[in-house]
Amino acid sequence: MMANLPKGDKREKILQAAAEVFGIAGFHEARIEEIAERAGIGKGTIYLYFKDKQELYLAMLQYQLASMVERLRLRLEASGTAVERLTGFLVEFFVLVRHYRGLPASQVRPPHACEERCRGLLLAARQTIHQMLTQVFRTAEEETIPEDLEPGFAATVLLGMAQGLAMDYLLGGNDFDPLSAAQKLVHLLCRKRDAGG
């Protein structure tokens, strides 16, 4: 048992355990008892933090998305050129996507009752990622980014291409090398300008 853990640590343990159980069993088959067991706490303790399974699911999704955005942010804020940072971002994105391959759709689909709230969380995460990408394109070295490529549009295109490739992979397309895929996508948008241009 984790009775002596600070309140924030216990909540985090619950969210981590919930991510594991929801990821394996899906929302409808997940049991609060199993989540509590994985977290090393009693079932009743979960209800001190979350009023029901749906609230726990939403908190878990928000926690997972925040963790994902943070991992991607670290890649974009690393030292290096814009091309290196964008490539690192995409590699991390594809590694995260690999985690979900093979899970049945019922296990990653949100429960119907909170679909709109889940969609809102996903859209907020995507918007944050888009803003981070836009900033990288905005501050990129001039010789790397074509001068007529608007940063927000470049971010939209890069994110859309990455999501398309990820979706193909998740739906059973061929496996791919994250580094090679990332380099190819970045190359489509980031090229050295001609010496005269």
Backbone hydrogen bonds, N-H to C=O, Kabsch-Sander energy under -0.5 kcal/mol:
donor,donor_aa,acceptor,acceptor_aa,energy
2,M,40,G,-1.1
5,L,2,M,-2.1
10,K,6,P,-2.1
11,R,7,K,-2.2
12,E,8,G,-2.1
13,K,9,D,-2.3
14,I,10,K,-2.2
15,L,11,R,-2.4
16,Q,12,E,-2.5
17,A,13,K,-2.5
18,A,14,I,-2.7
19,A,15,L,-2.2
20,E,16,Q,-1.8
21,V,17,A,-2.6
22,F,18,A,-3.2
23,G,19,A,-1.9
24,I,20,E,-1.5
25,A,21,V,-3.3
26,G,21,V,-0.5
26,G,22,F,-2.0
27,F,106,S,-0.6
29,E,25,A,-0.6
30,A,26,G,-1.3
35,I,31,R,-2.0
36,A,32,I,-2.8
37,E,33,E,-2.4
38,R,34,E,-2.5
39,A,35,I,-2.0
40,G,36,A,-0.9
40,G,37,E,-0.7
41,I,36,A,-2.6
45,T,42,G,-1.0
46,I,42,G,-0.8
46,I,43,K,-0.9
47,Y,43,K,-0.8
48,L,45,T,-1.3
49,Y,45,T,-0.6
49,Y,46,I,-1.4
50,F,46,I,-2.5
56,L,52,D,-2.1
57,Y,53,K,-2.6
58,L,54,Q,-2.4
59,A,55,E,-2.4
60,M,56,L,-2.7
61,L,57,Y,-2.7
62,Q,58,L,-2.5
63,Y,59,A,-2.4
64,Q,60,M,-2.8
65,L,61,L,-2.8
66,A,62,Q,-2.4
67,S,63,Y,-2.2
68,M,64,Q,-2.4
69,V,65,L,-3.0
70,E,66,A,-2.2
71,R,67,S,-2.2
72,L,68,M,-2.3
73,R,69,V,-2.7
74,L,70,E,-2.4
75,R,71,R,-1.3
76,L,72,L,-2.0
77,E,73,R,-2.0
78,A,75,R,-0.6
85,R,81,T,-2.5
86,L,82,A,-2.9
87,T,83,V,-2.3
88,G,84,E,-2.5
89,F,85,R,-2.4
90,L,86,L,-2.4
91,V,87,T,-2.5
92,E,88,G,-2.3
93,F,89,F,-2.5
94,F,90,L,-2.8
95,V,91,V,-2.3
96,L,92,E,-2.3
97,V,93,F,-2.1
98,R,94,F,-1.9
99,H,95,V,-0.8
99,H,96,L,-0.8
100,Y,97,V,-1.7
101,R,97,V,-0.6
101,R,98,R,-0.8
103,L,100,Y,-1.6
107,Q,104,P,-2.1
108,V,104,P,-0.8
108,V,105,A,-0.8
109,R,105,A,-1.9
114,C,111,P,-1.6
115,E,112,H,-1.5
118,C,114,C,-2.5
119,R,115,E,-2.8
120,G,116,E,-2.2
121,L,117,R,-2.0
122,L,118,C,-2.5
123,L,119,R,-2.7
124,A,120,G,-2.2
125,A,121,L,-2.1
126,R,122,L,-2.5
127,Q,123,L,-2.5
128,T,124,A,-2.2
129,I,125,A,-2.4
130,H,126,R,-2.8
131,Q,127,Q,-2.5
132,M,128,T,-2.1
133,L,129,I,-2.5
134,T,130,H,-2.7
135,Q,131,Q,-2.1
136,V,132,M,-1.7
137,F,133,L,-2.5
138,R,134,T,-2.6
139,T,135,Q,-1.9
140,A,136,V,-0.5
140,A,137,F,-0.6
144,T,141,E,-1.9
145,I,141,E,-1.3
149,L,146,P,-1.9
150,E,148,D,-0.8
154,A,150,E,-2.6
155,A,151,P,-2.3
156,T,152,G,-2.1
157,V,153,F,-2.7
158,L,154,A,-2.7
159,L,155,A,-2.5
160,G,156,T,-2.5
161,M,157,V,-2.7
162,A,158,L,-2.3
163,Q,159,L,-2.6
164,G,160,G,-2.4
165,L,161,M,-2.4
166,A,162,A,-2.4
167,M,163,Q,-2.7
168,D,164,G,-2.2
169,Y,165,L,-2.1
170,L,166,A,-2.8
171,L,167,M,-2.2
172,G,169,Y,-1.4
173,G,168,D,-2.5
181,A,177,D,-2.7
182,A,178,P,-2.5
183,Q,179,L,-2.6
184,K,180,S,-2.2
185,L,181,A,-2.2
186,V,182,A,-2.5
187,H,183,Q,-2.2
188,L,184,K,-1.3
189,L,185,L,-0.8
189,L,186,V,-1.0
190,C,186,V,-2.8
191,R,144,T,-1.1
191,R,189,L,-0.7
193,R,143,E,-1.3
197,G,194,D,-1.5
